[in-house]
């Protein structure tokens, strides 16, 4: 089969790999019907993900069809359409039982990081009963594509932010995760969403999709002051940092009101500093973490009911044959690319 491999020097190559086989009783083999490129894939290429292993097939955000299951798999069967969780988790260890699946003692972020991922024709998914969500017949692949990663990340950010009905929430970053966070923040009851990004086209999209009520570009204004104007001088009740830029952590804590919550769901490529003397007396609560995607079943029901829609994020698509060009355009944010969807290889 064809698969996109990340070499030890960070370069990528579409090459031939053996079709994966069942190794453990809880494995499933999935035929990939639609996948996508994620910023986390770029972080691996940039060699800023310590847990990543070289010569691994990239990709962790996808949907597909079950081809084969191990003897220990009971919830899915060959022929089922499924969305795949970006996190591999056993469901039995201490952290899984507590709901912290990102910290699973036997898993974590494995697909496309430590074991071969989805930018290929077929994938082996460990702990399939935990990591696969059936796609209803009424839901298209495009609608379910982001379930197990960026939609779950956005939901996770909104959950961390402790949103209560009527809150004003600022979201730093209007990329795919940030847009999903805005959508989910409204589900949690936020009455006002403020979007912050340096890309005006993404801010316009947030307004057009009615995900944000107010938008600001930090290259054009003082974000802290503008948010105070929108909140009677207080600051945002909750802030979701979904950008991971050099200055976005600073923007996030400054935008929050005293005793507010700052949820950090971005993946940074550089260390961030807490300027504690400046923060003193603001009494902020910081919550961090990789996505604990434990709500996939709930999110799938919301998609099926029309309460959530993320297919608008797909701005580009191509077969697996052209995925290296997809990385170039997505990585450089060219041509208004938000998400590049990858269809099966064309032989």
ABEGO torsion letter per residue (X at the ends): XBBBBBBAAGBBBBBBBBBBBBABAABBBBBBABBBBBAAAAAAAAGABAABBBGBBBEABBBBBBABBBAABAABBBGBBBBBBABBBAGABAAAAAGBAAABAABEBABGAABBBABBABBBBBGAAAABBBBBAABBAAAAAAAABAAAAAAAAAAAAGBBBGBBBBBBEABAAAAAAAAAAAAAGBABBBBBBABAAAAAAAAAAGABABBBBAAABBAAAAAAAAAGGAEBABBBBAAGBAAAAAAAAAABBBGBBBBBABBBABBBBBBAAAABGAGBBBBBEBBBBAAAAAAAAAAAAGABBAAAABABBBBAAAAAAAAAAAAAGBGGBABBBBBBBBX
